[in-house]
Amino acid sequence: MSRLFSMSGKVVLVTGAGANGGIGHALALGFAEAEAQLVVADIDAEGLDQTLRQLQACGTKARALPCDISDGEQVAALFASVAAEEGRLDVLVNVPFAFPSRVKPHQLAFEDWQRTLDVSLSGYFRCCQQALALMLAQGGGSIINIGSNAGVSALGRGAMPYACAKAAVHQLTRELAVEYAGQGIRCNALLPAQVLTPGLKAHLNDPDFQQRVLPAILKGLPQGKLLEPEDLVGPALFLASDAARAVNGALLPVDQGNTALNAGGSHNWTGPQ
Ligand SMILES: NC(=O)c1ccc[n+]([C@@H]2O[C@H](COP(=O)([O-])OP(=O)(O)OC[C@H]3O[C@@H](n4cnc5c(N)ncnc54)[C@H](O)[C@@H]3O)[C@@H](O)[C@H]2O)c1
C-alpha cells in the first residue's frame, strides 16, 4: 500500500515555495516529509533560502533557485538547471499568484490586469511547457496547478482579474491532461477555498474584514474555520503519487465543501461596496 503513495526518489519542483507560511512552503515541506527530492523556486530569494535550510535540516536532498515565473528567460534557466542537475522532473507544482489592489473592474488599470495574468496564468503555462519537455523525454510525470474556488464562481470584492486567471488555470489543467494522457503525463489542479496564509492574516486586524468579510467567508466554509496551508499537503501528495495514476484533469476542491455548497458566489457575498 505505501508503495502506491511513495514519493521516495521522485524529483519534485515547487514554485512559490518561499518560507512565508503560504501554501507552496507547506507543500515543499510536505513533499520532503514524504521523502521526495526537492527543487524549490520563488521570486523571494530570502524566503527561498529559509525554505532550503528547513528542508536540509530535515535531511532532504534539495536545491533552491530564485525565479520569477513571469519572466520566460528565468523560467527557461530554472528548468535547464533541473535538467542538468537532477536529470529528471517527476512532479511540478505551480503555486505563485499575483492579485492587484481590490478595485471595481471598470477602475482596474490595464497593467494590473496584465501583471495578474502574467504571473497567475502565463507563469503557470511557461512552467508547464518547460516541464512537459522534460516529462515527454523521460516518458511521464505529474503536474499540479493550484487553482481556486475563485475560478469556479464569482467572489466580487475586486477579485475579477485573479478569478479570470484561476478559471483559465482550471482549463489549462484540463487541456494539458487530455493532450498528454497518452504520454504518461497527468495534470490536475487543487482548488482551495480561503486559506489562512500571510495574505489573509494581513487582513485579520482590519475591522471591516473582521466584521463584514470574515463572517461571510466562514459562512461558506462548512467546517466553520479557515483552511490551513497544510490542508493542501495530503491532496497534493495523492495527486503526485502512483495512487492517482488514473486521476487526470481533475479539479479537486480542497474547501470543506464550499464548492458543494456553491458558497463562493452566494454565502461569501458581502454586499455591494
Ligand atoms: N490563500 C488563500 O486563501 C487561497 C485560496 C485559494 C487559492 N489560493 C492559491 O494558492 C496559491 C498560494 O497562495 P498563498 O496564499 O499560499 O500565497 P503566498 O503569497 O503565501 O505564497 C505565494 C508564493 O509565491 C511567490 N511568488 C509571487 N510571485 C511570484 C513570481 N512571479 N514568481 C515566483 N514566485 C512568486 C511569493 O513570493 C510567495 O512565496 C496561489 O495560487 C493562490 O491563488 C490561495
The ligand as an SDF file (V2000), in Angstrom:
LIG
                    3D

 44 48  0  0  0  0  0  0  0  0999 V2000
   -4.6440   31.8480    0.4590 N   0  0  0  0  0  0  0  0  0  0  0  0
   -5.8570   31.5520    0.0250 C   0  0  0  0  0  0  0  0  0  0  0  0
   -6.8710   31.7960    0.6740 O   0  0  0  0  0  0  0  0  0  0  0  0
   -6.0140   30.8680   -1.3130 C   0  0  0  0  0  0  0  0  0  0  0  0
   -7.2810   30.4440   -1.7180 C   0  0  0  0  0  0  0  0  0  0  0  0
   -7.4140   29.8150   -2.9490 C   0  0  0  0  0  0  0  0  0  0  0  0
   -6.3100   29.6460   -3.7530 C   0  0  0  0  0  0  0  0  0  0  0  0
   -5.1000   30.0870   -3.3410 N   0  0  0  0  0  0  0  0  0  0  0  0
   -3.9620   29.8990   -4.2240 C   0  0  0  0  0  0  0  0  0  0  0  0
   -2.9490   29.2050   -3.5540 O   0  0  0  0  0  0  0  0  0  0  0  0
   -1.6760   29.6070   -4.0680 C   0  0  0  0  0  0  0  0  0  0  0  0
   -0.7730   30.0450   -2.9320 C   0  0  0  0  0  0  0  0  0  0  0  0
   -1.3980   31.0690   -2.2240 O   0  0  0  0  0  0  0  0  0  0  0  0
   -0.7850   31.6020   -0.8720 P   0  0  0  0  0  0  0  0  0  0  0  0
   -1.8490   32.4150   -0.2520 O   0  0  0  0  0  0  0  0  0  0  0  0
   -0.1630   30.4980   -0.1180 O   0  0  0  0  0  0  0  0  0  0  0  0
    0.3170   32.5810   -1.4210 O   0  0  0  0  0  0  0  0  0  0  0  0
    1.6200   33.1670   -0.7350 P   0  0  0  0  0  0  0  0  0  0  0  0
    1.6960   34.5930   -1.0800 O   0  0  0  0  0  0  0  0  0  0  0  0
    1.6240   32.8310    0.6940 O   0  0  0  0  0  0  0  0  0  0  0  0
    2.7290   32.3810   -1.4900 O   0  0  0  0  0  0  0  0  0  0  0  0
    2.9600   32.5300   -2.8610 C   0  0  0  0  0  0  0  0  0  0  0  0
    4.4480   32.4930   -3.1180 C   0  0  0  0  0  0  0  0  0  0  0  0
    4.6640   32.8030   -4.4930 O   0  0  0  0  0  0  0  0  0  0  0  0
    5.7660   33.6700   -4.5930 C   0  0  0  0  0  0  0  0  0  0  0  0
    5.6550   34.4490   -5.8160 N   0  0  0  0  0  0  0  0  0  0  0  0
    4.8620   35.5220   -6.0590 C   0  0  0  0  0  0  0  0  0  0  0  0
    5.0450   35.9600   -7.3210 N   0  0  0  0  0  0  0  0  0  0  0  0
    5.9530   35.1410   -7.8830 C   0  0  0  0  0  0  0  0  0  0  0  0
    6.5480   35.0930   -9.1560 C   0  0  0  0  0  0  0  0  0  0  0  0
    6.2480   35.9890  -10.0980 N   0  0  0  0  0  0  0  0  0  0  0  0
    7.4490   34.1150   -9.4180 N   0  0  0  0  0  0  0  0  0  0  0  0
    7.7780   33.2150   -8.4620 C   0  0  0  0  0  0  0  0  0  0  0  0
    7.2570   33.2180   -7.2230 N   0  0  0  0  0  0  0  0  0  0  0  0
    6.3490   34.1750   -6.9310 C   0  0  0  0  0  0  0  0  0  0  0  0
    5.7110   34.5140   -3.3330 C   0  0  0  0  0  0  0  0  0  0  0  0
    6.9680   35.0920   -3.0300 O   0  0  0  0  0  0  0  0  0  0  0  0
    5.2470   33.5110   -2.3030 C   0  0  0  0  0  0  0  0  0  0  0  0
    6.3440   32.8670   -1.6770 O   0  0  0  0  0  0  0  0  0  0  0  0
   -1.9550   30.7130   -5.0660 C   0  0  0  0  0  0  0  0  0  0  0  0
   -2.0030   30.1760   -6.3730 O   0  0  0  0  0  0  0  0  0  0  0  0
   -3.3230   31.1980   -4.6620 C   0  0  0  0  0  0  0  0  0  0  0  0
   -4.0160   31.7610   -5.7390 O   0  0  0  0  0  0  0  0  0  0  0  0
   -4.9230   30.7060   -2.1420 C   0  0  0  0  0  0  0  0  0  0  0  0
  1  2  1  0
  2  3  2  0
  2  4  1  0
  4  5  1  0
  4 44  2  0
  5  6  2  0
  6  7  1  0
  7  8  2  0
  8  9  1  0
  8 44  1  0
  9 10  1  0
  9 42  1  0
 10 11  1  0
 11 12  1  0
 11 40  1  0
 12 13  1  0
 13 14  1  0
 14 15  2  0
 14 16  1  0
 14 17  1  0
 17 18  1  0
 18 19  2  0
 18 20  1  0
 18 21  1  0
 21 22  1  0
 22 23  1  0
 23 24  1  0
 23 38  1  0
 24 25  1  0
 25 26  1  0
 25 36  1  0
 26 27  1  0
 26 35  1  0
 27 28  2  0
 28 29  1  0
 29 30  1  0
 29 35  2  0
 30 31  1  0
 30 32  2  0
 32 33  1  0
 33 34  2  0
 34 35  1  0
 36 37  1  0
 36 38  1  0
 38 39  1  0
 40 41  1  0
 40 42  1  0
 42 43  1  0
M  CHG  2   8   1  16  -1
M  END
$$$$
